[in-house]
Amino acid sequence: MNDGQDGCYVKVNDLTVYYEKSGVGIPLILLHGGGLTSQIWRPHRTFLSKNFQVFAPDCRGHGRTDNPLGTLSYRGLADDLIGFINELNLSKPLICGWSMGASISLEFGMLYPKEAKALICCGGGPALTELEIQEIIHDEEKLLLASKTEEVMRSKHSHVYGETYWKTLVKNLHQLLVEGYSEENYSQIFVPTLIMCGDHEERPGVEAYVGLFRKIPDSELAVIPNADHFSPTTSVELFTSLITEFLLRHSV
């Protein structure tokens, strides 16, 4: 079902998934960060659609995609991704995720090692310490007290469950931080994988991404200069040029 110029819906397991698409060629799936939506990828799609058929879904419980389960887990989000791939008949797509999307990409690589051509994981993936988790939650809770933040979250996530749903989403995202993911299985990711971070990444720091790079057999590491966790949105052209070069090398 279409929703506007390039927005569509597809049934995936128990979900009704909203996604945006553009371009032609080898399929590339873009996964957004927690609390965001597929709209963050619109500037990137201008560049990426020249070489790929780009699919940008709203993840479970985000934006225009519902969440009948009421909770979030990386295992469940990876299962949603394989369902999305199967429903759209995408053959071994390329997958690029940022922040929460990066962790989903890694979980997908562990659970479905033969279902993607290559993975890109930017600003997410390394396990967090208990202190780092509590610091992130504390910072987010302070930020959520700001009226502007509430206004933005409501506008992004009220489509399915109403204007107060964003509070439930924040609780679910906090649970994801506590849950973590299967770090011991990183060595089971066999597809080419690009690990990315900004050189000013704080929690965890650059060293954690270097450690992740060393745990995945067929991996590469890219550190974006003068950039923090939000490098995909603040350095759009540099980010897209880096991932395009990697993806084109691994798209055959």
TORBA-727302 format. One line per field, with one value per atom (N, C-alpha, C): residue in one letter; chain; x, y, z; residue number from 1; atom name. Coordinates in steps of 0.001 Angstrom, whole numbers, plus 500000, padded with zeros to 6 digits. Example, Ala and Ser with C-alpha at 12.3 -4.5 7.8 and 13.67 -1.06 7.14 Angstrom:
2
residuo	[a  a  a  s  s  s]
cadena	[A  A  A  A  A  A]
xx	[513190  512300  513200  512850  513670  512900]
yy	[494310  495500  496700  497750  498940  500030]
zz	[507800  507800  507800  507080  507140  507870]
num	[1  1  1  2  2  2]
atomo	[N  CA  C  N  CA  C]
REM end
This chain:
252
residuo	[m  m  m  n  n  n  d  d  d  g  g  g  q  q  q  d  d  d  g  g  g  c  c  c  y  y  y  v  v  v  k  k  k  v  v  v  n  n  n  d  d  d  l  l  l  t  t  t  v  v  v  y  y  y  y  y  y  e  e  e  k  k  k  s  s  s  g  g  g  v  v  v  g  g  g  i  i  i  p  p  p  l  l  l  i  i  i  l  l  l  l  l  l  h  h  h  g  g  g  g  g  g  g  g  g  l  l  l  t  t  t  s  s  s  q  q  q  i  i  i  w  w  w  r  r  r  p  p  p  h  h  h  r  r  r  t  t  t  f  f  f  l  l  l  s  s  s  k  k  k  n  n  n  f  f  f  q  q  q  v  v  v  f  f  f  a  a  a  p  p  p  d  d  d  c  c  c  r  r  r  g  g  g  h  h  h  g  g  g  r  r  r  t  t  t  d  d  d  n  n  n  p  p  p  l  l  l  g  g  g  t  t  t  l  l  l  s  s  s  y  y  y  r  r  r  g  g  g  l  l  l  a  a  a  d  d  d  d  d  d  l  l  l  i  i  i  g  g  g  f  f  f  i  i  i  n  n  n  e  e  e  l  l  l  n  n  n  l  l  l  s  s  s  k  k  k  p  p  p  l  l  l  i  i  i  c  c  c  g  g  g  w  w  w  s  s  s  m  m  m  g  g  g  a  a  a  s  s  s  i  i  i  s  s  s  l  l  l  e  e  e  f  f  f  g  g  g  m  m  m  l  l  l  y  y  y  p  p  p  k  k  k  e  e  e  a  a  a  k  k  k  a  a  a  l  l  l  i  i  i  c  c  c  c  c  c  g  g  g  g  g  g  g  g  g  p  p  p  a  a  a  l  l  l  t  t  t  e  e  e  l  l  l  e  e  e  i  i  i  q  q  q  e  e  e  i  i  i  i  i  i  h  h  h  d  d  d  e  e  e  e  e  e  k  k  k  l  l  l  l  l  l  l  l  l  a  a  a  s  s  s  k  k  k  t  t  t  e  e  e  e  e  e  v  v  v  m  m  m  r  r  r  s  s  s  k  k  k  h  h  h  s  s  s  h  h  h  v  v  v  y  y  y  g  g  g  e  e  e  t  t  t  y  y  y  w  w  w  k  k  k  t  t  t  l  l  l  v  v  v  k  k  k  n  n  n  l  l  l  h  h  h  q  q  q  l  l  l  l  l  l  v  v  v  e  e  e  g  g  g  y  y  y  s  s  s  e  e  e  e  e  e  n  n  n  y  y  y  s  s  s  q  q  q  i  i  i  f  f  f  v  v  v  p  p  p  t  t  t  l  l  l  i  i  i  m  m  m  c  c  c  g  g  g  d  d  d  h  h  h  e  e  e  e  e  e  r  r  r  p  p  p  g  g  g  v  v  v  e  e  e  a  a  a  y  y  y  v  v  v  g  g  g  l  l  l  f  f  f  r  r  r  k  k  k  i  i  i  p  p  p  d  d  d  s  s  s  e  e  e  l  l  l  a  a  a  v  v  v  i  i  i  p  p  p  n  n  n  a  a  a  d  d  d  h  h  h  f  f  f  s  s  s  p  p  p  t  t  t  t  t  t  s  s  s  v  v  v  e  e  e  l  l  l  f  f  f  t  t  t  s  s  s  l  l  l  i  i  i  t  t  t  e  e  e  f  f  f  l  l  l  l  l  l  r  r  r  h  h  h  s  s  s  v  v  v]
cadena	[A  A  A  A  A  A  A  A  A  A  A  A  A  A  A  A  A  A  A  A  A  A  A  A  A  A  A  A  A  A  A  A  A  A  A  A  A  A  A  A  A  A  A  A  A  A  A  A  A  A  A  A  A  A  A  A  A  A  A  A  A  A  A  A  A  A  A  A  A  A  A  A  A  A  A  A  A  A  A  A  A  A  A  A  A  A  A  A  A  A  A  A  A  A  A  A  A  A  A  A  A  A  A  A  A  A  A  A  A  A  A  A  A  A  A  A  A  A  A  A  A  A  A  A  A  A  A  A  A  A  A  A  A  A  A  A  A  A  A  A  A  A  A  A  A  A  A  A  A  A  A  A  A  A  A  A  A  A  A  A  A  A  A  A  A  A  A  A  A  A  A  A  A  A  A  A  A  A  A  A  A  A  A  A  A  A  A  A  A  A  A  A  A  A  A  A  A  A  A  A  A  A  A  A  A  A  A  A  A  A  A  A  A  A  A  A  A  A  A  A  A  A  A  A  A  A  A  A  A  A  A  A  A  A  A  A  A  A  A  A  A  A  A  A  A  A  A  A  A  A  A  A  A  A  A  A  A  A  A  A  A  A  A  A  A  A  A  A  A  A  A  A  A  A  A  A  A  A  A  A  A  A  A  A  A  A  A  A  A  A  A  A  A  A  A  A  A  A  A  A  A  A  A  A  A  A  A  A  A  A  A  A  A  A  A  A  A  A  A  A  A  A  A  A  A  A  A  A  A  A  A  A  A  A  A  A  A  A  A  A  A  A  A  A  A  A  A  A  A  A  A  A  A  A  A  A  A  A  A  A  A  A  A  A  A  A  A  A  A  A  A  A  A  A  A  A  A  A  A  A  A  A  A  A  A  A  A  A  A  A  A  A  A  A  A  A  A  A  A  A  A  A  A  A  A  A  A  A  A  A  A  A  A  A  A  A  A  A  A  A  A  A  A  A  A  A  A  A  A  A  A  A  A  A  A  A  A  A  A  A  A  A  A  A  A  A  A  A  A  A  A  A  A  A  A  A  A  A  A  A  A  A  A  A  A  A  A  A  A  A  A  A  A  A  A  A  A  A  A  A  A  A  A  A  A  A  A  A  A  A  A  A  A  A  A  A  A  A  A  A  A  A  A  A  A  A  A  A  A  A  A  A  A  A  A  A  A  A  A  A  A  A  A  A  A  A  A  A  A  A  A  A  A  A  A  A  A  A  A  A  A  A  A  A  A  A  A  A  A  A  A  A  A  A  A  A  A  A  A  A  A  A  A  A  A  A  A  A  A  A  A  A  A  A  A  A  A  A  A  A  A  A  A  A  A  A  A  A  A  A  A  A  A  A  A  A  A  A  A  A  A  A  A  A  A  A  A  A  A  A  A  A  A  A  A  A  A  A  A  A  A  A  A  A  A  A  A  A  A  A  A  A  A  A  A  A  A  A  A  A  A  A  A  A  A  A  A  A  A  A  A  A  A  A  A  A  A  A  A  A  A  A  A  A  A  A  A  A  A  A  A  A  A  A  A  A  A  A  A  A  A  A  A  A  A  A  A  A  A  A  A  A  A  A  A  A  A  A  A  A  A  A  A  A  A  A  A  A  A  A  A  A  A  A  A  A  A  A  A  A  A  A  A  A  A  A  A  A  A  A  A  A  A  A  A  A  A  A  A  A  A  A  A  A  A  A  A  A  A  A  A  A  A  A  A  A]
xx	[500846  500000  500879  500584  501362  500860  501780  501424  502236  501744  502490  503422  504400  505258  506095  506769  507638  507460  506368  506089  505137  505434  504632  504442  503476  503278  503350  503869  503904  503655  502921  502685  503883  504463  505615  505305  505051  504690  503507  503680  502573  502534  503439  503600  502969  502631  502408  503560  504495  505743  505625  505934  506039  507478  507661  509009  508982  510132  510299  511342  511167  512095  512386  513542  513937  515086  515300  516427  516154  517148  517083  518437  518431  519678  519684  520867  521030  520337  519544  518809  519724  519464  520167  519125  519202  518270  518969  518338  518877  518063  518739  518084  518435  517431  517620  517958  518278  518582  517333  517503  516389  515772  514443  513739  513635  514215  514164  513278  513249  512447  513215  512596  513202  513486  512846  513030  514468  515228  516609  517443  517015  517799  517451  516482  516091  517238  518081  519219  520207  520415  521374  520871  519549  518990  519222  519367  519689  520968  521943  523220  523148  522599  522651  521769  520695  519774  520390  521543  522223  522828  523092  523747  522944  521926  521211  519704  518938  517527  517445  517078  517182  515827  515844  514663  514965  514104  514298  513023  512971  511771  511781  510593  510443  510494  511413  511516  510299  510135  509012  508820  507583  507250  507739  508291  508798  507991  507773  507130  505773  505647  504370  504263  505244  505201  504690  503727  503129  504002  503549  504264  503260  502549  501548  502133  503411  504048  504198  504418  504525  505906  506867  508231  509203  510488  511524  512647  513236  514444  515228  516553  517360  517046  516775  516392  515112  514127  512870  513034  513862  514088  514819  515742  516409  515433  514515  513481  512549  512249  511442  512155  513474  514245  514226  514395  514355  512947  511927  510561  510336  510869  510776  511459  512636  513386  512601  512024  511280  509999  509286  508019  508240  509365  509651  510508  510792  511576  512921  513604  514913  515980  516796  517811  519125  519519  520794  521075  520268  520472  521715  522139  523122  522368  522970  522288  523192  522656  523410  522583  523146  522431  523247  522551  523185  522604  523463  523071  522255  520996  520184  520184  520127  520135  521415  522549  523807  523756  523180  523055  522116  521045  520150  520911  521740  522511  523432  524108  524993  524214  523099  522257  521785  521420  520992  522129  523350  524491  524766  524511  524694  523616  522363  521235  521021  521315  521048  522308  523345  524667  524728  523704  523734  522736  522106  520981  521314  522570  522966  524290  524476  525763  526835  526456  527410  526640  527341  526752  527575  526886  527550  526945  527810  527367  528041  527293  527849  527294  528176  527751  526934  527140  526422  527048  526862  527386  528186  529230  530003  529137  529407  528658  528938  527905  528032  528247  529005  529142  527889  527696  526547  526577  527769  527892  527494  527941  527584  526083  525455  523999  523277  523668  523011  523253  524439  524733  523851  523673  522828  521388  520882  519502  519308  520262  520168  520149  521041  521095  519805  519260  518030  516854  516792  515686  515720  516912  517026  516567  516972  516603  515098  514467  513037  512193  512785  512061  511869  512664  512565  511322  510535  509277  509513  510622  510922  511147  511827  512063  510745  509831  508526  507779  507847  507160  507684  509017  509616  509240  509324  508999  507536  506666  505242  504987  505643  505411  505913  506965  507536  506773  506230  505778  504323  503511  502105  501181  501727  500903  500029  500566  499844  499150  499869  499362  499053  499117  498713  499853  499508  500493  501302  500846  501609  502438  502351  503056  504564  505121  506575  507176  506416  506918  507126  506222  506372  507572  507762  508899  510212  510307  511540  511830  510809  511004  511492  510932  511353  512799  513198  514572  515552  515171  516006  516199  515151  515259  516226  516249  517215  518649  518921  520261  520664  519732  520009  520193  519376  519427  520768  521269  522499  522257  523303  523206  524305  524341  525180  526613  527389  528752  529614  529367  530193  530010  528971  528700  529222  529932  530456  531282  532018  532879  532083  530760  529913  529379  529753  529369  530401  529977  530920  530908  529892  529818  530718  531159  531951  531191  531880  531242  532107  531494  532185  531740  532693  532443  532820  531902  532134  531830  532553  532251  532900  532476  533146  534336  535324  536497  536218  535042  534636  533467  533291  532254  532539  531488  531709  531381  530188  529765  529218  530010  531398  532349  533603  534578  535109  535997  536556  537210  537844  538537  537588  536340  535366  535057  535031  534770  535965  537173  538360  538282  537855  537698  536664  535552  534519  535053  535782  536402  537294  538005  538921  538206  536945  536205  535456  535238  534478  535470  535450  536509  536742  535691  535846  535341  536073  535586  536594  536094  536901  536479  537354  537076  537235  536255  536331  536007  536917  536707  536549  535382  535079  535699  536531  537229  536307  536642  535919  534411  534037  532631  532305  531044  530596  529593  528724  527758  526828  526616  525644  526279  527441  528157  527343  526457  525682  524793  524351  523472  524232  525398  526163  527212  527546  528534  527953  526804  526045  526875  527522  528255  529449  530194  531332  530859  529829  529287  528834  528057  527542  528657  529676  530774  531551  531751  532461  531680  530394  529631  529407  529286  529103  530319  531505  532725  532778  532443  532434  531365  530165  529053  529281  529823  530078  531104  532083  533078  532483  531391  530818  529413  529053  527685  527570  528678  528615  528613]
yy	[498810  500000  501237  502174  503410  504453  505314  506428  507625  508346  509483  509077  509925  509762  508498  508245  507076  506302  506538  505819  504666  503514  502306  501599  500673  499792  498344  497465  496042  495295  494185  493352  492434  492472  491643  490979  489677  488957  489652  490157  490816  492316  492814  494257  494776  496049  496817  497797  497543  498298  499392  500610  501722  501813  502048  502236  503193  503780  504650  504029  504216  503598  504557  504346  505160  504464  504827  504297  502940  502447  501127  500446  499122  498387  497454  497178  496271  496843  496045  496573  496924  498078  498564  498983  498405  498726  499621  500748  501702  501627  501423  501279  502466  503162  504388  504084  505125  505002  505008  504664  504636  506006  506077  507341  508163  507678  508367  507587  508004  507314  507272  506670  506562  507923  508980  510299  510810  510309  510793  510443  509439  508989  509731  510629  511291  512048  512792  513446  512443  511314  510319  509615  509444  508725  509476  510787  511572  511059  510717  510200  508692  507953  506494  505928  506632  506127  506118  506757  506732  505366  504599  503303  502121  502396  501317  501572  500485  500639  500678  501824  502075  501878  501122  500892  501398  502282  502848  502627  501559  501299  502035  502301  502663  501364  501265  500049  499887  498698  498363  499436  499926  500881  502284  502546  503875  504454  505764  506431  505857  505345  504839  503317  502650  501196  500868  499960  499636  498646  498283  497327  496580  495615  494874  494173  493800  493116  494021  495325  496284  496415  495600  495669  495654  495891  495851  494933  494195  493420  493363  493231  493157  491892  490806  489577  489801  490429  490686  491643  492664  493626  492975  492048  491311  490384  489774  488929  489765  490984  491888  492164  492325  492653  491502  490265  489140  488992  489289  489255  490307  491493  492581  492176  491594  491145  490093  489145  488064  488570  489462  489963  490759  491466  492271  491520  490229  489393  490026  490524  491123  490037  489881  488830  489369  488885  489239  490740  491545  492998  493425  494634  495321  495985  496031  496584  497589  498770  499827  500352  500296  500778  501767  502704  503699  503578  503604  503573  502309  502407  501206  500362  501015  500301  499519  500025  499297  498022  498105  496920  495895  496382  495461  494764  495519  494937  493831  494068  493054  491832  492051  490933  490132  490835  490174  489324  489870  489120  487859  487903  486728  485675  486138  485215  484700  485522  485188  485434  484643  484923  484819  484230  484059  484955  485885  486626  488048  488475  489815  489735  490636  490703  491357  492397  493132  493946  494300  495072  496332  497418  498624  498954  499154  499426  500696  501773  503072  503514  503770  504328  503400  502102  501140  499766  498924  497570  497138  497902  497475  497429  496461  496353  497548  498022  499140  498628  499376  499056  499514  499021  499434  500944  501491  502929  503707  503268  503947  503908  502777  502660  503669  503742  504656  506116  506432  507795  508188  507276  507560  507778  506896  507023  508337  508694  509951  511151  511158  512275  512378  511234  511244  511739  511318  511751  513258  513829  515284  515968  515407  515998  515952  514859  514690  515675  516305  517324  518609  518751  519951  519864  520934  520922  520712  521250  521099  519636  518894  517475  516718  517028  516373  516672  517899  518278  517475  517326  516579  515108  514517  513097  512829  513700  513521  513570  514502  514636  513417  512775  511626  510334  510193  508873  508808  509766  509754  509136  508729  508303  507094  506134  504884  504887  505307  505133  506432  507560  508805  509618  510793  511804  511481  510571  510238  508970  508329  507061  507202  508366  508528  508182  508346  507998  506491  505721  504262  503861  504538  504238  504473  505562  505852  504735  504250  503139  501887  501612  500440  500575  501773  501997  501836  502270  502060  500568  499784  498341  497729  498258  497771  497975  499112  499379  498337  497987  497011  495618  495317  493985  493701  494663  494408  493432  492731  491783  490759  489779  488600  488854  489518  489893  488676  487574  486391  485788  486199  485652  486525  487620  488485  487702  486698  485922  485104  485005  484244  485103  486370  487244  487060  486474  486094  487013  487880  488749  489962  490613  491838  492862  493432  494342  495578  496751  498009  498564  498727  499331  500808  501700  503135  503832  504909  505757  507117  508110  509404  509385  510196  510195  510811  511463  511995  511211  509970  509098  508946  509130  509150  507835  507313  506120  505085  504028  503819  504622  504678  505456  504716  505366  504808  503456  503282  502030  500840  501052  499958  499531  500492  500161  499456  499823  499103  497649  497452  496103  495306  495956  495290  494897  495789  495532  494290  494109  492980  491661  491715  490494  489924  490744  490286  489920  488676  488189  489045  489325  490038  491461  492260  493600  494672  495885  497078  498134  499101  500140  501508  502379  503759  504690  505592  506591  507950  508558  509824  510969  511807  512868  513992  514547  515696  515446  514259  513862  513096  513206  512471  511401  511019  509945  510278  511558  511967  512242  511660  511896  511603  510588  510380  511563  512335  513476  514793  514891  516138  516136  514962  514832  513941  514364  513514  513101  514061  513724  512819  513104  512251  510858  510784  509491  508672  509278  508539  508147  508982  508608  507421  507383  506269  504964  505011  503760  503324  504282  503923  503176  503655  502985  501552  501368  500024  499149  499673  498892  498473  499368  499021  497902  497882  496805  495453  495476  494218  493951  494577  494441  493386  492748  491741  490338]
zz	[500000  500000  500000  499135  499054  500036  500464  501343  500897  499896  499386  498260  497987  496825  496875  498004  498071  499368  500093  501323  501085  501687  501498  502836  502856  503993  503531  504403  504118  505430  505362  506533  506738  507923  508281  509617  509598  510813  511484  512722  513412  513157  512307  512127  510846  510870  509656  509562  508645  508557  507500  507906  506963  506485  505178  504661  503477  503205  502053  501139  499843  498905  497756  497126  495987  495276  494019  493266  492653  491928  491303  491522  491363  491474  492660  493185  494313  495539  496258  497408  498582  499169  500349  501378  502570  503646  504660  505000  505963  507255  508378  509675  510572  511053  511839  513297  514036  515453  516313  517589  518519  518731  518699  518875  517609  516512  515225  514262  513010  511999  510684  509693  508369  507736  508225  507631  507741  508719  508855  507632  506862  505706  504424  504441  503192  502528  503254  502580  501985  502663  502199  500937  500856  499717  498409  498472  497272  496630  497451  496954  496683  497641  497567  496457  496111  495082  493692  493540  492244  491962  493008  492850  493378  494213  494877  494881  495052  495373  496895  497420  498850  499526  500621  501447  502857  503367  504695  505507  506308  507107  508440  508968  510366  511170  512120  512923  513827  514337  515224  516295  516405  517452  517212  516027  515684  514514  514550  513420  513083  511862  511368  511434  512035  512199  513593  513674  514969  515749  516936  517784  518652  518068  518850  520064  520009  521129  522340  522099  523184  523796  523346  523859  522681  522987  521967  522423  521480  521734  520440  520549  519337  518542  519235  518537  517738  518363  517676  516513  516670  515591  514417  514701  513629  512928  513683  513075  512198  512632  511805  510481  510551  509352  508348  508807  507869  507297  508100  507578  506507  506728  505752  504446  504544  503365  502598  503309  502649  501999  502692  502145  500868  500765  499578  498559  498850  497932  497574  498587  498386  498539  497531  497543  498100  499265  499915  499824  500492  500431  501198  500942  501759  502913  504093  505261  505948  506194  506876  508041  509250  510418  511222  511833  512700  514099  515122  516519  516798  517200  517379  516116  514963  513692  513479  513994  513899  514720  515917  516757  516135  515490  514772  513651  512933  511832  512329  513449  514011  514471  515146  515582  514376  513311  512081  511517  511506  511000  511792  513098  513947  513701  513604  513492  512076  511086  509681  508845  509062  508474  506956  506309  504858  504138  504864  504289  503865  504003  503556  502816  501862  501154  502015  502749  503576  504610  505689  506774  507026  507388  507879  509233  510216  511581  512067  512180  512565  513915  514864  516144  517000  516869  517690  517547  518563  518486  519681  520091  521259  522512  523365  524617  525517  526193  527123  528546  529319  530735  531476  532694  533494  533744  533982  534208  532965  531789  530542  530303  530604  530445  531328  532594  533518  533144  532629  532189  531011  530056  528894  529326  530182  530655  531408  532250  533015  532079  531075  530122  529319  528903  528114  528951  530195  531046  531280  531429  531559  530275  529140  527857  527636  528079  527850  528661  529648  530410  529605  528538  527711  526831  526791  526037  524552  524030  522605  522257  523153  522922  522870  523802  523810  522516  522068  520827  519641  519549  518448  518517  519703  519859  519546  519968  519677  518182  517491  516052  515282  515778  515084  515347  516567  516993  517442  517056  517472  516426  515279  514147  514473  515230  515481  516839  517874  519236  519976  519285  519915  520495  521034  521392  522638  523492  524698  524526  523361  523146  523287  522961  522975  524325  525405  526732  526853  526282  526259  525423  524309  523442  524173  524911  525657  526661  527358  528304  527582  526416  525653  525180  524799  524355  525517  526707  527883  528130  527946  528128  527128  525912  524914  525398  526028  526538  527574  528434  529485  528886  527864  527264  526613  525864  525120  523999  523587  522486  522644  521774  521960  521517  522346  521964  521659  522377  522164  520776  520072  518743  517605  517930  516885  515867  516337  515435  514432  514628  513708  512568  512533  511427  510314  509211  508167  506950  506834  505662  505879  504806  504960  505798  506770  507722  507916  507765  508006  509354  510268  511570  511474  511844  511737  513059  513311  514452  514223  514988  514970  515913  515658  516523  517892  518038  519331  519924  519497  520066  521564  522393  523839  524526  524341  525077  524109  523822  524247  523363  523731  522973  521760  521028  519799  520056  521213  521510  521466  521876  521851  520421  519503  518102  517472  517893  517443  517918  519170  519690  518922  518559  517770  516402  515771  514476  514539  515625  515753  516022  516461  516776  515582  514549  513379  512281  511807  510909  509662  508885  507616  507780  508564  508879  508520  508372  508145  509153  509394  510374  509727  509937  509466  510625  510933  511987  511319  511477  510822  511616  510986  511718  512171  513336  513886  513937  514438  514435  515709  516152  517328  516913  517834  517568  516408  516141  515137  513773  513528  512274  511012  510981  509749  509379  510373  510084  509970  510597  510541  509432  508922  507835  506743  506187  505269  504054  503399  502170  502454  503517  503855  504235  505058  505466  504265  503373  502222  501256  501120  500224  500783  502108  502736  502595  502870  502803  501356  500419  499009  498487  498820  498367  498886  500157  500748  500105  499957  499419  497975  497170  495773  495660  496555  496527  496890  497667  498161  497627  496537  496010  494916  494537  493467  494052]
num	[1  1  1  2  2  2  3  3  3  4  4  4  5  5  5  6  6  6  7  7  7  8  8  8  9  9  9  10  10  10  11  11  11  12  12  12  13  13  13  14  14  14  15  15  15  16  16  16  17  17  17  18  18  18  19  19  19  20  20  20  21  21  21  22  22  22  23  23  23  24  24  24  25  25  25  26  26  26  27  27  27  28  28  28  29  29  29  30  30  30  31  31  31  32  32  32  33  33  33  34  34  34  35  35  35  36  36  36  37  37  37  38  38  38  39  39  39  40  40  40  41  41  41  42  42  42  43  43  43  44  44  44  45  45  45  46  46  46  47  47  47  48  48  48  49  49  49  50  50  50  51  51  51  52  52  52  53  53  53  54  54  54  55  55  55  56  56  56  57  57  57  58  58  58  59  59  59  60  60  60  61  61  61  62  62  62  63  63  63  64  64  64  65  65  65  66  66  66  67  67  67  68  68  68  69  69  69  70  70  70  71  71  71  72  72  72  73  73  73  74  74  74  75  75  75  76  76  76  77  77  77  78  78  78  79  79  79  80  80  80  81  81  81  82  82  82  83  83  83  84  84  84  85  85  85  86  86  86  87  87  87  88  88  88  89  89  89  90  90  90  91  91  91  92  92  92  93  93  93  94  94  94  95  95  95  96  96  96  97  97  97  98  98  98  99  99  99  100  100  100  101  101  101  102  102  102  103  103  103  104  104  104  105  105  105  106  106  106  107  107  107  108  108  108  109  109  109  110  110  110  111  111  111  112  112  112  113  113  113  114  114  114  115  115  115  116  116  116  117  117  117  118  118  118  119  119  119  120  120  120  121  121  121  122  122  122  123  123  123  124  124  124  125  125  125  126  126  126  127  127  127  128  128  128  129  129  129  130  130  130  131  131  131  132  132  132  133  133  133  134  134  134  135  135  135  136  136  136  137  137  137  138  138  138  139  139  139  140  140  140  141  141  141  142  142  142  143  143  143  144  144  144  145  145  145  146  146  146  147  147  147  148  148  148  149  149  149  150  150  150  151  151  151  152  152  152  153  153  153  154  154  154  155  155  155  156  156  156  157  157  157  158  158  158  159  159  159  160  160  160  161  161  161  162  162  162  163  163  163  164  164  164  165  165  165  166  166  166  167  167  167  168  168  168  169  169  169  170  170  170  171  171  171  172  172  172  173  173  173  174  174  174  175  175  175  176  176  176  177  177  177  178  178  178  179  179  179  180  180  180  181  181  181  182  182  182  183  183  183  184  184  184  185  185  185  186  186  186  187  187  187  188  188  188  189  189  189  190  190  190  191  191  191  192  192  192  193  193  193  194  194  194  195  195  195  196  196  196  197  197  197  198  198  198  199  199  199  200  200  200  201  201  201  202  202  202  203  203  203  204  204  204  205  205  205  206  206  206  207  207  207  208  208  208  209  209  209  210  210  210  211  211  211  212  212  212  213  213  213  214  214  214  215  215  215  216  216  216  217  217  217  218  218  218  219  219  219  220  220  220  221  221  221  222  222  222  223  223  223  224  224  224  225  225  225  226  226  226  227  227  227  228  228  228  229  229  229  230  230  230  231  231  231  232  232  232  233  233  233  234  234  234  235  235  235  236  236  236  237  237  237  238  238  238  239  239  239  240  240  240  241  241  241  242  242  242  243  243  243  244  244  244  245  245  245  246  246  246  247  247  247  248  248  248  249  249  249  250  250  250  251  251  251  252  252  252]
atomo	[N  CA  C  N  CA  C  N  CA  C  N  CA  C  N  CA  C  N  CA  C  N  CA  C  N  CA  C  N  CA  C  N  CA  C  N  CA  C  N  CA  C  N  CA  C  N  CA  C  N  CA  C  N  CA  C  N  CA  C  N  CA  C  N  CA  C  N  CA  C  N  CA  C  N  CA  C  N  CA  C  N  CA  C  N  CA  C  N  CA  C  N  CA  C  N  CA  C  N  CA  C  N  CA  C  N  CA  C  N  CA  C  N  CA  C  N  CA  C  N  CA  C  N  CA  C  N  CA  C  N  CA  C  N  CA  C  N  CA  C  N  CA  C  N  CA  C  N  CA  C  N  CA  C  N  CA  C  N  CA  C  N  CA  C  N  CA  C  N  CA  C  N  CA  C  N  CA  C  N  CA  C  N  CA  C  N  CA  C  N  CA  C  N  CA  C  N  CA  C  N  CA  C  N  CA  C  N  CA  C  N  CA  C  N  CA  C  N  CA  C  N  CA  C  N  CA  C  N  CA  C  N  CA  C  N  CA  C  N  CA  C  N  CA  C  N  CA  C  N  CA  C  N  CA  C  N  CA  C  N  CA  C  N  CA  C  N  CA  C  N  CA  C  N  CA  C  N  CA  C  N  CA  C  N  CA  C  N  CA  C  N  CA  C  N  CA  C  N  CA  C  N  CA  C  N  CA  C  N  CA  C  N  CA  C  N  CA  C  N  CA  C  N  CA  C  N  CA  C  N  CA  C  N  CA  C  N  CA  C  N  CA  C  N  CA  C  N  CA  C  N  CA  C  N  CA  C  N  CA  C  N  CA  C  N  CA  C  N  CA  C  N  CA  C  N  CA  C  N  CA  C  N  CA  C  N  CA  C  N  CA  C  N  CA  C  N  CA  C  N  CA  C  N  CA  C  N  CA  C  N  CA  C  N  CA  C  N  CA  C  N  CA  C  N  CA  C  N  CA  C  N  CA  C  N  CA  C  N  CA  C  N  CA  C  N  CA  C  N  CA  C  N  CA  C  N  CA  C  N  CA  C  N  CA  C  N  CA  C  N  CA  C  N  CA  C  N  CA  C  N  CA  C  N  CA  C  N  CA  C  N  CA  C  N  CA  C  N  CA  C  N  CA  C  N  CA  C  N  CA  C  N  CA  C  N  CA  C  N  CA  C  N  CA  C  N  CA  C  N  CA  C  N  CA  C  N  CA  C  N  CA  C  N  CA  C  N  CA  C  N  CA  C  N  CA  C  N  CA  C  N  CA  C  N  CA  C  N  CA  C  N  CA  C  N  CA  C  N  CA  C  N  CA  C  N  CA  C  N  CA  C  N  CA  C  N  CA  C  N  CA  C  N  CA  C  N  CA  C  N  CA  C  N  CA  C  N  CA  C  N  CA  C  N  CA  C  N  CA  C  N  CA  C  N  CA  C  N  CA  C  N  CA  C  N  CA  C  N  CA  C  N  CA  C  N  CA  C  N  CA  C  N  CA  C  N  CA  C  N  CA  C  N  CA  C  N  CA  C  N  CA  C  N  CA  C  N  CA  C  N  CA  C  N  CA  C  N  CA  C  N  CA  C  N  CA  C  N  CA  C  N  CA  C  N  CA  C  N  CA  C  N  CA  C  N  CA  C  N  CA  C  N  CA  C  N  CA  C  N  CA  C  N  CA  C  N  CA  C  N  CA  C  N  CA  C  N  CA  C  N  CA  C  N  CA  C  N  CA  C  N  CA  C  N  CA  C  N  CA  C  N  CA  C  N  CA  C  N  CA  C  N  CA  C  N  CA  C  N  CA  C  N  CA  C  N  CA  C  N  CA  C  N  CA  C  N  CA  C  N  CA  C  N  CA  C  N  CA  C  N  CA  C  N  CA  C  N  CA  C  N  CA  C  N  CA  C  N  CA  C  N  CA  C  N  CA  C  N  CA  C  N  CA  C  N  CA  C  N  CA  C  N  CA  C  N  CA  C  N  CA  C]
REM end
